[in-house]
Amino acid sequence: MDGALPQHAGVPAPAEIDWATAHGDCHFANLTTSGPTLLDFEGFGLAPVGYDPALLYAYSLPPQTAARIRAEFPILGTPAGHTALLVVAADLLQSASRGDHSELTEHCAPW
C-alpha cells in the first residue's frame, strides 16, 4: 500500500489502518443469487476494514448497482471505508496498468 496508493491513487498511504478478515475477492462472479453465498476463498486473509464492500462497489456497474452497494454497506461512508475504497482503487488501477480491468479505471478516479 505504501507504494501502490501514491503511485496509482495519488494519495499517501494512511499512517494507521484498521485490519479485518476479508474474503479478498468479493465481486458478483463470487456471489450466488440464492442466499447469497460467497464462493472462491483463494484471496481470504487480512485486509483493511471494509475491503470486501469496497471491492464489490468497485465492480458494481451500472451506477444504480453501485448506489445500492453504498446504501447496503454504510461502512463505505466511514473513514475506514474511505481507506478501503482508496486501497481498492489503487489495486484496480495497478491491475489496469498491467492490462486488467481497464473498464473500471474511470470509476476509480473520483474516490
ChimeraX attribute file (.defattr): number of C-alpha atoms within 10 A of each C-alpha:
attribute: neighborCount
match mode: 1-to-1
recipient: residues
	/A:1	14
	/A:2	11
	/A:3	12
	/A:4	19
	/A:5	21
	/A:6	13
	/A:7	14
	/A:8	22
	/A:9	23
	/A:10	12
	/A:11	14
	/A:12	13
	/A:13	17
	/A:14	12
	/A:15	6
	/A:16	8
	/A:17	14
	/A:18	12
	/A:19	15
	/A:20	13
	/A:21	14
	/A:22	19
	/A:23	20
	/A:24	19
	/A:25	19
	/A:26	24
	/A:27	19
	/A:28	13
	/A:29	10
	/A:30	15
	/A:31	14
	/A:32	11
	/A:33	9
	/A:34	6
	/A:35	7
	/A:36	9
	/A:37	9
	/A:38	16
	/A:39	15
	/A:40	13
	/A:41	13
	/A:42	9
	/A:43	12
	/A:44	13
	/A:45	12
	/A:46	14
	/A:47	19
	/A:48	21
	/A:49	22
	/A:50	27
	/A:51	30
	/A:52	23
	/A:53	25
	/A:54	29
	/A:55	21
	/A:56	19
	/A:57	23
	/A:58	21
	/A:59	19
	/A:60	19
	/A:61	14
	/A:62	8
	/A:63	11
	/A:64	10
	/A:65	14
	/A:66	17
	/A:67	13
	/A:68	12
	/A:69	18
	/A:70	17
	/A:71	12
	/A:72	11
	/A:73	15
	/A:74	12
	/A:75	18
	/A:76	22
	/A:77	13
	/A:78	11
	/A:79	13
	/A:80	19
	/A:81	21
	/A:82	18
	/A:83	23
	/A:84	26
	/A:85	25
	/A:86	27
	/A:87	24
	/A:88	26
	/A:89	26
	/A:90	26
	/A:91	19
	/A:92	23
	/A:93	25
	/A:94	19
	/A:95	15
	/A:96	16
	/A:97	13
	/A:98	10
	/A:99	9
	/A:100	13
	/A:101	14
	/A:102	13
	/A:103	10
	/A:104	17
	/A:105	18
	/A:106	9
	/A:107	14
	/A:108	18
	/A:109	14
	/A:110	8
	/A:111	12
